[in-house]
Amino acid sequence: MAGDAFGSAEGRLVSEPNNPLADANGMVRYPDIDLGDQMVQLSLAQRGYQANLAVVERAKDAYQQALELGK
């Protein structure tokens, strides 16, 4: 979809000094992506695909019935 924003490429910094992945300042870099929003977008894309597939199947059935009439 046009206009989707996936967050900063730099990610977001969180202070977690006890995390083994923390840098010298105790900061950990996490992806700046809202997973809930991404799941909604995935669901919408899946529903759109299913709707388009249903249209194609119905058109195929209509063409097959038209060919049967021509026999």
CYANA upper distance limits for C-alpha pairs under 8 A (distance plus 0.5 A):
  6 PHE  CA     32 ASP  CA      7.81
  6 PHE  CA     33 ILE  CA      6.33
  7 GLY  CA     11 GLY  CA      7.78
  7 GLY  CA     32 ASP  CA      5.49
  7 GLY  CA     33 ILE  CA      6.05
  8 SER  CA     12 ARG  CA      8.20
  8 SER  CA     32 ASP  CA      6.33
  9 ALA  CA     31 PRO  CA      8.42
  9 ALA  CA     32 ASP  CA      7.97
 10 GLU  CA     31 PRO  CA      8.33
 10 GLU  CA     32 ASP  CA      8.29
 11 GLY  CA     29 ARG  CA      6.66
 11 GLY  CA     30 TYR  CA      6.03
 11 GLY  CA     31 PRO  CA      5.10
 11 GLY  CA     32 ASP  CA      5.06
 12 ARG  CA     29 ARG  CA      6.03
 12 ARG  CA     30 TYR  CA      5.85
 12 ARG  CA     31 PRO  CA      6.82
 12 ARG  CA     32 ASP  CA      6.11
 13 LEU  CA     27 MET  CA      6.58
 13 LEU  CA     28 VAL  CA      6.08
 13 LEU  CA     29 ARG  CA      5.07
 13 LEU  CA     30 TYR  CA      6.87
 14 VAL  CA     27 MET  CA      5.97
 14 VAL  CA     28 VAL  CA      5.79
 14 VAL  CA     29 ARG  CA      6.88
 14 VAL  CA     30 TYR  CA      7.92
 15 SER  CA     26 GLY  CA      6.28
 15 SER  CA     27 MET  CA      4.99
 15 SER  CA     28 VAL  CA      6.80
 16 GLU  CA     22 ALA  CA      7.03
 16 GLU  CA     26 GLY  CA      6.04
 16 GLU  CA     27 MET  CA      6.17
 16 GLU  CA     28 VAL  CA      6.78
 17 PRO  CA     22 ALA  CA      6.57
 17 PRO  CA     25 ASN  CA      7.97
 17 PRO  CA     26 GLY  CA      4.40
 17 PRO  CA     27 MET  CA      6.99
 18 ASN  CA     22 ALA  CA      7.80
 18 ASN  CA     26 GLY  CA      7.85
 19 ASN  CA     26 GLY  CA      8.22
 19 ASN  CA     28 VAL  CA      8.05
 21 LEU  CA     28 VAL  CA      6.87
 22 ALA  CA     26 GLY  CA      5.40
 22 ALA  CA     27 MET  CA      5.55
 22 ALA  CA     28 VAL  CA      5.26
 23 ASP  CA     27 MET  CA      5.99
 23 ASP  CA     28 VAL  CA      7.06
 33 ILE  CA     38 GLN  CA      8.32
 34 ASP  CA     38 GLN  CA      6.85
 35 LEU  CA     39 MET  CA      6.63
 36 GLY  CA     40 VAL  CA      6.91
 37 ASP  CA     41 GLN  CA      6.76
 38 GLN  CA     42 LEU  CA      6.61
 39 MET  CA     43 SER  CA      6.62
 40 VAL  CA     44 LEU  CA      6.71
 41 GLN  CA     45 ALA  CA      6.65
 42 LEU  CA     46 GLN  CA      6.65
 43 SER  CA     47 ARG  CA      6.71
 44 LEU  CA     48 GLY  CA      6.62
 45 ALA  CA     49 TYR  CA      6.68
 46 GLN  CA     50 GLN  CA      6.72
 47 ARG  CA     51 ALA  CA      6.65
 48 GLY  CA     52 ASN  CA      6.70
 49 TYR  CA     53 LEU  CA      6.59
 50 GLN  CA     54 ALA  CA      6.71
 51 ALA  CA     55 VAL  CA      6.93
 52 ASN  CA     56 VAL  CA      6.85
 53 LEU  CA     57 GLU  CA      6.68
 54 ALA  CA     58 ARG  CA      6.67
 55 VAL  CA     59 ALA  CA      6.66
 56 VAL  CA     60 LYS  CA      6.62
 57 GLU  CA     61 ASP  CA      6.70
 58 ARG  CA     62 ALA  CA      6.67
 59 ALA  CA     63 TYR  CA      6.70
 60 LYS  CA     64 GLN  CA      6.66
 61 ASP  CA     65 GLN  CA      6.68
 62 ALA  CA     66 ALA  CA      6.69
 63 TYR  CA     67 LEU  CA      6.72
 64 GLN  CA     68 GLU  CA      6.78
 65 GLN  CA     69 LEU  CA      6.83
 66 ALA  CA     70 GLY  CA      7.01
 67 LEU  CA     71 LYS  CA      7.28
